[in-house]
Amino acid sequence: MLAILEAIVLGIVEGITEWLPISSTGHMILFYQLFRIDTTEAFWSMFLVVIQFGAILAVIVEFFKKLWPFHRKRPKAQGIYQYVSRPRMILWMKIIVSCIPAAVIGLPLDDWLDAHLFNSITVAVMLILYGVLFIIVENRNQGRKPVTAKLTEITWKQAVIIGLFQCLALIPGTSRSGATILGAILIGLSRKTASEYTFFLAIPVMFGASLLKLIKFGSFTGSELGALLVGMVVAFFVSLLAIRFLMNYIRNHDFKAFGWYRIVLGAVVLICTAVGVF
């Protein structure tokens, strides 16, 4: 059974890697294979996804004022109260549009992906591939002014394109945040806007994925439920720190450092696989 200490460590790994573009699922798979965690395949498959719920709550707490569309505000020029923020409602509609491609492609392939691609070789190749792409895209964008600098400026077309890029993250090692940030930057979003939109997009995507895994898994033992709750709580607090770190970091830096990290880690994983460590 997954020990509480292991759940704490996995919560830390999830919280750090979920929001940085370095693949949380990839790191969790590598951790599982490296330390030979003693648990059932069914529970691990569920835990790997549902622990992300703690990370989702961190986004909601951190960006609540930007996300919550309901309020009670009296406009200066009118004597009536407004209860819905139109820009925020439109933003949520665009987020839902961005979720559709991953739902259409991911739901039918969920079991197949678990069976065939959740391994160290796939993770290593994707880490290296997208690490190289981050470096190429950032070099290409040097000196270029973003077309879209605010969340409210994101177009419906951009929302669809970002949703298509998110589908790439169905392959472990890609990184959901990495794929969507990369795609958003390519189509003209600023790093800050791309990162925030990626965070918001995670809420319905990860909530839906978590719910699907919970339904498939069924009932819990007391130990399983305890380990899952501990992992989610730790992931929540660590995610708050990771989100704040990334938003501060990208004010004066690009994503190339994450690209190099991915390349180095991917190369190490390939070597470890070749010598039988994984």
C-alpha positions as CSV (number, residue, x, y, z in Angstrom):
1,M,0.0,0.0,0.0
2,L,1.2,3.5,-0.8
3,A,2.8,4.8,2.4
4,I,2.1,8.2,3.8
5,L,5.7,9.3,3.4
6,E,5.6,8.3,-0.2
7,A,2.3,10.2,-0.7
8,I,4.0,13.3,0.8
9,V,7.0,13.0,-1.6
10,L,4.7,12.5,-4.5
11,G,2.6,15.5,-3.5
12,I,5.8,17.6,-3.5
13,V,6.8,16.3,-6.9
14,E,3.2,16.9,-8.3
15,G,3.0,20.4,-6.9
16,I,6.4,21.5,-8.3
17,T,6.1,19.8,-11.7
18,E,2.4,20.4,-12.6
19,W,2.8,24.1,-13.2
20,L,6.4,24.2,-14.5
21,P,6.6,23.1,-18.1
22,I,8.6,19.9,-17.3
23,S,5.8,17.2,-17.2
24,S,4.3,16.2,-13.8
25,T,3.1,12.9,-15.1
26,G,6.5,12.1,-16.5
27,H,8.2,12.8,-13.2
28,M,5.7,10.8,-11.3
29,I,6.2,7.8,-13.7
30,L,9.9,8.0,-13.3
31,F,9.6,8.3,-9.5
32,Y,7.3,5.2,-9.5
33,Q,9.7,3.1,-11.6
34,L,12.9,4.3,-9.8
35,F,11.7,3.7,-6.2
36,R,9.5,0.6,-7.0
37,I,6.5,1.9,-5.0
38,D,4.6,-1.0,-3.6
39,T,1.0,-0.5,-4.7
40,T,-1.5,-1.9,-7.1
41,E,-1.5,-0.8,-10.8
42,A,-5.1,0.2,-10.5
43,F,-4.5,2.5,-7.5
44,W,-1.4,4.0,-9.0
45,S,-3.1,4.8,-12.2
46,M,-5.9,6.6,-10.3
47,F,-3.5,8.3,-7.8
48,L,-1.4,9.6,-10.7
49,V,-4.3,11.7,-12.0
50,V,-6.5,12.4,-8.9
51,I,-3.6,13.9,-6.9
52,Q,-3.8,16.7,-9.4
53,F,-7.0,17.9,-7.8
54,G,-4.9,19.5,-5.1
55,A,-3.0,21.4,-7.7
56,I,-6.4,22.6,-9.3
57,L,-7.5,24.0,-5.9
58,A,-4.2,26.0,-5.7
59,V,-5.0,27.7,-9.1
60,I,-8.6,28.5,-7.9
61,V,-7.3,30.0,-4.7
62,E,-4.4,32.0,-6.3
63,F,-6.5,33.4,-9.2
64,F,-9.9,33.6,-7.6
65,K,-10.4,37.3,-8.3
66,K,-9.6,36.8,-12.0
67,L,-11.7,33.6,-12.3
68,W,-14.9,34.2,-10.3
69,P,-17.5,35.7,-12.7
70,F,-20.1,36.7,-10.2
71,H,-20.1,39.8,-8.1
72,R,-22.3,42.5,-6.7
73,K,-21.2,45.8,-8.1
74,R,-23.1,49.1,-8.7
75,P,-21.8,50.8,-11.9
76,K,-21.1,54.5,-11.5
77,A,-23.3,55.6,-14.4
78,Q,-26.3,53.3,-13.5
79,G,-28.5,52.7,-10.5
80,I,-28.6,48.9,-10.9
81,Y,-26.4,46.2,-9.6
82,Q,-24.4,44.0,-12.0
83,Y,-24.0,40.3,-10.9
84,V,-22.0,38.8,-13.7
85,S,-18.7,39.9,-15.2
86,R,-19.1,39.7,-18.9
87,P,-15.4,39.5,-19.7
88,R,-14.9,36.7,-17.2
89,M,-17.9,34.7,-18.5
90,I,-16.5,35.0,-22.1
91,L,-13.1,33.9,-20.8
92,W,-14.7,30.8,-19.3
93,M,-16.5,30.1,-22.5
94,K,-13.1,30.2,-24.4
95,I,-11.6,27.9,-21.8
96,I,-14.4,25.4,-22.4
97,V,-13.8,25.6,-26.1
98,S,-10.1,24.9,-25.5
99,C,-11.1,21.8,-23.5
100,I,-13.1,20.2,-26.3
101,P,-10.3,18.8,-28.4
102,A,-8.6,17.0,-25.5
103,A,-12.0,15.6,-24.3
104,V,-12.9,14.3,-27.8
105,I,-9.5,12.7,-28.4
106,G,-8.5,11.7,-24.8
107,L,-11.6,10.0,-23.5
108,P,-11.6,7.2,-26.1
109,L,-7.9,6.7,-25.8
110,D,-7.5,6.8,-22.0
111,D,-7.0,3.1,-21.4
112,W,-4.9,2.6,-24.5
113,L,-2.5,5.5,-23.5
114,D,-2.2,4.0,-19.9
115,A,-1.3,0.6,-21.3
116,H,1.1,1.6,-24.1
117,L,2.8,5.0,-23.4
118,F,3.2,5.2,-19.6
119,N,6.9,4.2,-19.6
120,S,10.3,5.7,-19.2
121,I,11.3,5.6,-22.9
122,T,8.2,7.6,-23.9
123,V,8.8,10.1,-21.1
124,A,12.5,10.5,-22.0
125,V,11.8,11.1,-25.7
126,M,9.0,13.7,-25.0
127,L,11.2,15.4,-22.4
128,I,14.0,15.9,-24.9
129,L,11.7,16.7,-27.9
130,Y,9.8,19.5,-26.2
131,G,12.9,20.8,-24.4
132,V,14.4,21.4,-27.9
133,L,11.2,23.0,-29.1
134,F,11.2,25.4,-26.1
135,I,14.7,26.6,-26.9
136,I,13.9,26.9,-30.6
137,V,10.6,28.9,-30.0
138,E,12.2,31.2,-27.5
139,N,15.1,31.9,-29.8
140,R,12.6,32.6,-32.6
141,N,10.7,35.0,-30.4
142,Q,13.6,37.1,-29.3
143,G,12.9,40.8,-30.0
144,R,9.3,40.0,-31.1
145,K,6.4,41.8,-29.5
146,P,3.5,39.6,-28.4
147,V,0.2,40.0,-30.3
148,T,-1.9,39.1,-27.2
149,A,-0.8,40.6,-23.9
150,K,-4.0,40.2,-21.9
151,L,-6.5,37.4,-21.2
152,T,-9.3,39.5,-22.5
153,E,-7.5,39.8,-25.9
154,I,-7.5,36.0,-26.5
155,T,-9.5,35.3,-29.6
156,W,-11.8,32.3,-30.2
157,K,-9.4,31.1,-32.9
158,Q,-6.5,31.2,-30.4
159,A,-8.6,29.3,-27.9
160,V,-9.2,26.5,-30.4
161,I,-5.5,26.3,-31.4
162,I,-4.4,26.2,-27.7
163,G,-6.9,23.4,-27.2
164,L,-5.3,21.5,-30.0
165,F,-1.9,21.9,-28.6
166,Q,-3.2,20.6,-25.3
167,C,-4.0,17.3,-27.0
168,L,-0.2,16.7,-27.3
169,A,0.0,16.4,-23.6
170,L,-1.9,13.1,-23.7
171,I,1.5,11.6,-24.3
172,P,3.3,11.3,-20.9
173,G,6.5,13.4,-20.7
174,T,5.1,16.2,-22.9
175,S,3.7,18.3,-20.1
176,R,0.2,19.8,-20.3
177,S,1.4,23.2,-19.2
178,G,4.4,22.9,-21.5
179,A,2.4,22.0,-24.6
180,T,-0.2,24.8,-24.1
181,I,2.3,27.4,-23.2
182,L,4.5,26.5,-26.2
183,G,1.4,26.6,-28.5
184,A,0.2,29.9,-27.0
185,I,3.6,31.6,-27.4
186,L,3.8,30.4,-31.0
187,I,0.5,32.1,-31.9
188,G,1.4,35.4,-30.3
189,L,0.5,35.3,-26.6
190,S,2.9,36.8,-24.1
191,R,4.6,34.5,-21.6
192,K,2.4,35.8,-18.7
193,T,-0.8,35.5,-20.6
194,A,0.1,32.1,-21.9
195,S,0.9,30.8,-18.4
196,E,-2.2,32.2,-16.8
197,Y,-4.5,30.8,-19.5
198,T,-2.7,27.4,-19.1
199,F,-3.4,27.5,-15.4
200,F,-7.1,28.3,-15.9
201,L,-7.4,25.7,-18.7
202,A,-6.2,23.1,-16.2
203,I,-9.3,23.5,-13.9
204,P,-11.9,21.8,-16.1
205,V,-9.4,19.4,-17.8
206,M,-7.9,18.1,-14.6
207,F,-11.2,18.0,-12.7
208,G,-12.8,16.0,-15.5
209,A,-9.8,13.6,-15.7
210,S,-9.8,13.1,-11.9
211,L,-13.6,12.4,-11.9
212,L,-13.2,9.8,-14.7
213,K,-10.4,8.0,-12.8
214,L,-12.4,8.0,-9.6
215,I,-15.4,6.5,-11.3
216,K,-13.3,3.8,-12.9
217,F,-11.4,3.0,-9.7
218,G,-14.5,2.4,-7.5
219,S,-14.3,2.0,-3.7
220,F,-11.3,2.9,-1.5
221,T,-9.8,1.2,1.5
222,G,-9.0,3.5,4.5
223,S,-5.3,3.4,3.7
224,E,-5.8,4.3,0.1
225,L,-8.1,7.2,0.9
226,G,-5.6,8.5,3.5
227,A,-2.7,8.4,1.1
228,L,-4.6,10.1,-1.6
229,L,-5.8,12.9,0.7
230,V,-2.3,13.5,2.0
231,G,-0.9,13.7,-1.5
232,M,-3.6,16.2,-2.6
233,V,-3.1,18.4,0.4
234,V,0.7,18.5,0.0
235,A,0.2,19.1,-3.8
236,F,-2.1,22.1,-3.0
237,F,0.4,23.9,-0.8
238,V,3.5,23.2,-3.0
239,S,1.5,24.2,-6.1
240,L,0.8,27.6,-4.6
241,L,4.6,28.2,-4.2
242,A,5.3,26.8,-7.7
243,I,2.7,29.1,-9.4
244,R,4.0,32.2,-7.6
245,F,7.6,31.2,-8.5
246,L,6.8,30.8,-12.2
247,M,4.8,34.0,-12.5
248,N,7.7,35.9,-10.9
249,Y,10.3,34.1,-12.9
250,I,8.9,34.8,-16.3
251,R,8.8,38.6,-15.7
252,N,12.5,38.7,-16.5
253,H,13.3,35.3,-18.0
254,D,12.2,33.1,-20.8
255,F,11.5,29.3,-20.8
256,K,14.8,28.1,-22.2
257,A,16.1,27.0,-18.8
258,F,13.2,24.6,-18.6
259,G,14.0,23.4,-22.1
260,W,17.6,22.6,-21.1
261,Y,16.4,20.9,-17.9
262,R,14.1,18.7,-20.0
263,I,16.9,17.7,-22.3
264,V,19.3,16.8,-19.6
265,L,16.7,14.8,-17.6
266,G,15.5,13.0,-20.8
267,A,19.1,12.0,-21.6
268,V,19.6,10.7,-18.0
269,V,16.4,8.7,-18.2
270,L,17.5,7.1,-21.6
271,I,20.9,6.2,-20.1
272,C,19.3,4.7,-16.9
273,T,16.9,2.7,-19.1
274,A,19.7,1.4,-21.2
275,V,21.6,0.1,-18.2
276,G,18.6,-1.4,-16.5
277,V,17.8,1.1,-13.7
278,F,14.3,1.6,-15.1
